[in-house]
């Protein structure tokens, strides 16, 4: 094998690709596109929009367990972040119910 043959064989692409892999690749893309677009369409509908924008794709991917695991390290441009407020930052709930009316002002006379 000469150096020219080795260089030609190591290049990406070319005639060495089997045609069957192209059909499988398209099938795999379609298998991934459908759930993402379906969930993104649902997110768009929830926000009362007709068009899917990157924000809707971000919400769809991050809220789905399997897609979130698959695309966990992917950055979606203009996707924003998921709404999340830490529980420590929320106001504390008081445990007063109906029994806590003692000593409170009332309009009944």
Secondary structure, DSSP 8 states (H G I E B T S, - for coil): --HHHHHHHHSSSGGGS-HHHHHHHHHHHHHHHHHHHHHHHHHHHHTT-SS--HHHHHHHHHHSHHHHHHTTT---TT--------GGGS-------GGGGTT---S--
